[in-house]
Amino acid sequence: MELGIMTFADMTPETLPGRGINAYQRLKDLMEEIKLADQLGLDVFGIGEHHRPDYAVSSPAIILAAAAMITKNIKLTSAVTVLSSDDPVRVFQNFSEVDLLSGGRAEIMAGRGSFIESYPLFGFDLDDYDELFTEKLELLLKVNTSTKISWKGKHRASIDNRGVYPRPYQSAIPVWIAAGGTPASAVRAATLGLPLTLAIIGGRPEQFVPFINLYKETWKKAGHAASQLQFGVNNHVFIGEDSKKISDEFYPYYATMMDRVGRDRGWPPHTRQQFEYSRSPNGALMVGSVQEVIDKILYEHELFGNTRFLAQASIGNVPHSLVMKSIELFGDKVAPAIRKEVGLKNKISKGIAG
């Protein structure tokens, strides 16, 4: 199972009009987080796209290109690229550049976005939410596998036998579909033979078993090879040496972030009781000691059989020093334990199968 980090690069909104002082510092910190993850031998680092004052990254490809020059082995993926409000040709070109700079480590995680700011910003109608994604995903996949293309759609100008350059270092850039649990997303990804990643940011992980089973069943019905099936999950993760201490330190930042997002969605204020419930053994929130996080990741792997796990780090405006410590513990202690346990289970499973 691949293990990695993802972030939305949360930041404190700017206080000086027209200046990017806070964003400047947040991006410096982000480069340190990515470099540390690579040094620790983690497999993947993902960066999300937002167009809000509380996040520092609107173009993941630019940040990943910078990361390509300071890392050696880690895969560099968007998490996500809001494909519905972008141009698929330009997305492909940007990630081809990342792939070339990194020597073949780029990925695209395509989604419709959990926020809607990019749609009016770039002139798209929210009534076309699903149609936009379907059409643009089709074009992205076509550009990814063919140098010269002809294509006709509804929401973008047609292309008549045009070449798209540069081509990536890899034969094709891996494209993942990002989902929040909508069954149609599982069916779409599986039918197209694309890997899927599921964000579990609330409730109980076991609630998502039917969603993952739908993906697996549709993959099989579509005739894709079982050996090629890949899917990942990501959770909010924050790790400390002491469970109570790290939960006490983390909670105020987490609650502030959840309340900020919740105001846009009509959620009630986030309480400590909710926080502790989510932190309980069967809850989705992975905040606590090294062993607690190990146990929760293994619990989800038992439920889903996922091939990738991404820890969403730097949630809210947590001090950079705590973020770095959490990533360090994830890479130094959590990841080796997970790899050992999952590797052992795989060997036992193959032995039984043989």
ChimeraX attribute file (.defattr): number of C-alpha atoms within 10 A of each C-alpha:
attribute: neighborCount
match mode: 1-to-1
recipient: residues
	/A:1	18
	/A:2	15
	/A:3	23
	/A:4	26
	/A:5	24
	/A:6	27
	/A:7	25
	/A:8	25
	/A:9	24
	/A:10	24
	/A:11	21
	/A:12	15
	/A:13	15
	/A:14	14
	/A:15	10
	/A:16	9
	/A:17	6
	/A:18	7
	/A:19	10
	/A:20	14
	/A:21	13
	/A:22	16
	/A:23	21
	/A:24	12
	/A:25	12
	/A:26	21
	/A:27	16
	/A:28	10
	/A:29	16
	/A:30	24
	/A:31	17
	/A:32	16
	/A:33	24
	/A:34	28
	/A:35	18
	/A:36	17
	/A:37	25
	/A:38	22
	/A:39	15
	/A:40	17
	/A:41	17
	/A:42	23
	/A:43	21
	/A:44	25
	/A:45	27
	/A:46	24
	/A:47	27
	/A:48	24
	/A:49	24
	/A:50	25
	/A:51	16
	/A:52	15
	/A:53	13
	/A:54	21
	/A:55	21
	/A:56	26
	/A:57	24
	/A:58	19
	/A:59	18
	/A:60	24
	/A:61	29
	/A:62	15
	/A:63	18
	/A:64	30
	/A:65	21
	/A:66	14
	/A:67	24
	/A:68	26
	/A:69	12
	/A:70	14
	/A:71	18
	/A:72	15
	/A:73	17
	/A:74	23
	/A:75	21
	/A:76	30
	/A:77	27
	/A:78	28
	/A:79	27
	/A:80	26
	/A:81	26
	/A:82	27
	/A:83	22
	/A:84	26
	/A:85	24
	/A:86	17
	/A:87	14
	/A:88	22
	/A:89	17
	/A:90	13
	/A:91	18
	/A:92	25
	/A:93	19
	/A:94	20
	/A:95	27
	/A:96	26
	/A:97	23
	/A:98	28
	/A:99	26
	/A:100	18
	/A:101	19
	/A:102	24
	/A:103	15
	/A:104	21
	/A:105	24
	/A:106	30
	/A:107	25
	/A:108	24
	/A:109	23
	/A:110	26
	/A:111	22
	/A:112	21
	/A:113	23
	/A:114	12
	/A:115	15
	/A:116	16
	/A:117	13
	/A:118	20
	/A:119	20
	/A:120	11
	/A:121	10
	/A:122	10
	/A:123	9
	/A:124	16
	/A:125	11
	/A:126	15
	/A:127	8
	/A:128	13
	/A:129	16
	/A:130	11
	/A:131	14
	/A:132	22
	/A:133	19
	/A:134	15
	/A:135	18
	/A:136	23
	/A:137	19
	/A:138	14
	/A:139	22
	/A:140	19
	/A:141	18
	/A:142	17
	/A:143	23
	/A:144	21
	/A:145	13
	/A:146	13
	/A:147	14
	/A:148	14
	/A:149	15
	/A:150	14
	/A:151	15
	/A:152	12
	/A:153	13
	/A:154	10
	/A:155	13
	/A:156	14
	/A:157	9
	/A:158	11
	/A:159	14
	/A:160	11
	/A:161	11
	/A:162	11
	/A:163	14
	/A:164	16
	/A:165	16
	/A:166	14
	/A:167	22
	/A:168	23
	/A:169	18
	/A:170	14
	/A:171	10
	/A:172	19
	/A:173	21
	/A:174	16
	/A:175	20
	/A:176	24
	/A:177	24
	/A:178	27
	/A:179	24
	/A:180	18
	/A:181	17
	/A:182	11
	/A:183	14
	/A:184	13
	/A:185	19
	/A:186	28
	/A:187	19
	/A:188	17
	/A:189	21
	/A:190	26
	/A:191	17
	/A:192	14
	/A:193	20
	/A:194	20
	/A:195	22
	/A:196	26
	/A:197	29
	/A:198	24
	/A:199	17
	/A:200	20
	/A:201	18
	/A:202	14
	/A:203	15
	/A:204	16
	/A:205	20
	/A:206	15
	/A:207	12
	/A:208	20
	/A:209	13
	/A:210	13
	/A:211	20
	/A:212	23
	/A:213	13
	/A:214	17
	/A:215	25
	/A:216	20
	/A:217	13
	/A:218	20
	/A:219	25
	/A:220	16
	/A:221	11
	/A:222	14
	/A:223	11
	/A:224	16
	/A:225	10
	/A:226	10
	/A:227	6
	/A:228	11
	/A:229	18
	/A:230	19
	/A:231	24
	/A:232	23
	/A:233	23
	/A:234	21
	/A:235	22
	/A:236	21
	/A:237	23
	/A:238	27
	/A:239	27
	/A:240	24
	/A:241	14
	/A:242	11
	/A:243	16
	/A:244	13
	/A:245	12
	/A:246	18
	/A:247	20
	/A:248	12
	/A:249	14
	/A:250	22
	/A:251	19
	/A:252	17
	/A:253	17
	/A:254	20
	/A:255	19
	/A:256	15
	/A:257	17
	/A:258	18
	/A:259	18
	/A:260	16
	/A:261	14
	/A:262	15
	/A:263	11
	/A:264	9
	/A:265	10
	/A:266	9
	/A:267	12
	/A:268	10
	/A:269	14
	/A:270	18
	/A:271	14
	/A:272	13
	/A:273	9
	/A:274	14
	/A:275	18
	/A:276	14
	/A:277	16
	/A:278	19
	/A:279	19
	/A:280	17
	/A:281	15
	/A:282	17
	/A:283	19
	/A:284	24
	/A:285	25
	/A:286	26
	/A:287	27
	/A:288	25
	/A:289	21
	/A:290	23
	/A:291	15
	/A:292	17
	/A:293	24
	/A:294	20
	/A:295	17
	/A:296	21
	/A:297	23
	/A:298	17
	/A:299	16
	/A:300	19
	/A:301	19
	/A:302	11
	/A:303	15
	/A:304	21
	/A:305	16
	/A:306	20
	/A:307	16
	/A:308	19
	/A:309	24
	/A:310	26
	/A:311	23
	/A:312	23
	/A:313	24
	/A:314	28
	/A:315	21
	/A:316	23
	/A:317	20
	/A:318	18
	/A:319	12
	/A:320	15
	/A:321	9
	/A:322	17
	/A:323	21
	/A:324	20
	/A:325	16
	/A:326	24
	/A:327	27
	/A:328	19
	/A:329	19
	/A:330	27
	/A:331	23
	/A:332	16
	/A:333	14
	/A:334	22
	/A:335	23
	/A:336	16
	/A:337	18
	/A:338	20
	/A:339	15
	/A:340	11
	/A:341	13
	/A:342	17
	/A:343	13
	/A:344	12
	/A:345	12
	/A:346	12
	/A:347	11
	/A:348	12
	/A:349	11
	/A:350	10
	/A:351	9
	/A:352	8
	/A:353	7
	/A:354	6
